Amino acid sequence: MPEYHLNILDTILPYNINPSQNQNRHSNGISKPSFYHKDNGTLPAWMETVKIYSEYSKRNFGDLLCQNEDSLLYTATLGC
């Protein structure tokens, strides 16, 4: 997978800079209800985030920002 993302880096990165990234998880299969995984846990020091307030949870979450090659590969491995 990293090779694919590296091959399209110059094309895809401009569309990924600044919109926050999150995961839509289907832990019980694609035909079952999904949820947005917003708790990122411990992130690498270089990974940028933006605080987004969730009306549902009534708190802020640190959504990931894809700003460069490293963050693109990191978010791709998470499935964002």
N, C-alpha and C positions, 0 to 999 in steps of 0.2 A: 504493500500500500504506500509506503513513503516514496517509492520511486515514481508512482503515478502522480502524487501531489507535487513532487519536485519538478516533474515534466510540465505541469500546467501552472506552476507557481506564478509566472509573469502574467498569465491570463486571469487566474482566479483571485489573486491577492487584492487587486484594486476593488473588487466587489465585496471583500470580506473585511476591509479596514473600517473600523469603528462600529458597525452593527454588533451588538452583543450576541454571543453564542451561548446556547444551552442545549441540553439533551432532552429529546422527547423519547422516553423509555417505554418499551413494550415488554415488560418483564414476564408477562403471561402469554406472549404470542401476539402477532400482528392483528389478529381479529378481536382481541380483548381490549378493554379500556387501557389507555396509556396515561402517563403522568410526566410532568416536566421535572427533571432532576436539577435542582438549583443549588444544593449544598455541595460546594467544590472541595471541601476539606483543605488539606495542605497543598499549596501550589508552589511551583518553582518561583524563586524570587523575581525572575525576569518576566513572569506572566502578568500582563496588565489586566485589570478588571475595572468594571464600572458598577457603581451601586444602583440597583433597580429596586424600587419599592413594590412589594407584592400585596395587592389588596386582599387576596385570599389568605395569605399567611400573616398579614399585618406586620411585616418586617422587611428590612433591606436584605438583598442578596447581592453577592459580587459576581455578576455575569462576566464571562471571559471575553476579552477583546483580542481579535486576530490581527496583529499589527505588522508581522514580519514572517520570515521563513520558519523560524523556530516555533512561533505561536501557531502557525498554520499546521505544522506537523503535529504539534501537541494536541490541538483541538481535533484534528482528524483521527488521531489514535483513540480519542475519547468517544468518537462517533458524533461529534457536533456537526 
